[in-house]
Amino acid sequence: MMDTIFMLLSGALLIVGAFFYLTGAIGLVRMPDVFTRMQASGISDTVGVGFLIAGMIVAAGPTLIAAKLAIILAVVVFITPVATHALAQAAMHAGIEPVLASPRVLGLGAGLKPLETKPAQAPAKKRAIKKKAGKAAARPVKRASRTKAKTRAVAKGKRS
């Protein structure tokens, strides 16, 4: 009776793991750029392996094989995200840029444009502070140029 329950649980975990691998494969085909493909494959790979190995552990029972499978699972869970991150960094350094919110990605069709959002305006008090800061920032520039002239004069040996 217990063997049947363990085998059913093991089969269910294996089916769920295979489902995650299938969705990852579909994601590799359907995603528009390198980064989203890596995200789809990396996550589905980690979760798929987790369920597959969990199913194998349940099928193996409390044996040395189950312990070895648990070690393999721990290695895969830690290594796969690091490898995905390293690939993404290499792609960024190679100059590959992600496709960000293009009409094709958003599913808007060829002639439609995505909605443009206006930046939020600062409250009136903050705008007044920014204006004052802008006026005050213009004065030190002249002082800085006078200071540079004094520095040059001192460097030449003249004192003012």
Buried (B, 14 or more C-beta within 10 A) or exposed (E): EEEEEBEEBBEEBBEBBBBBBEBBBEBBEEBEBBBBBBBBBBBBBBBBBBBBBBBBBBBBEEEEEBEEBBEBBEEBBEEBBEEBEEBBEEBEEEEEEBEEEEEEBEEBEEEEEEEEEEEEEEEEEEEEEEEEEEEEEEEEEEEEEEEEEEEEEEEEEEEE
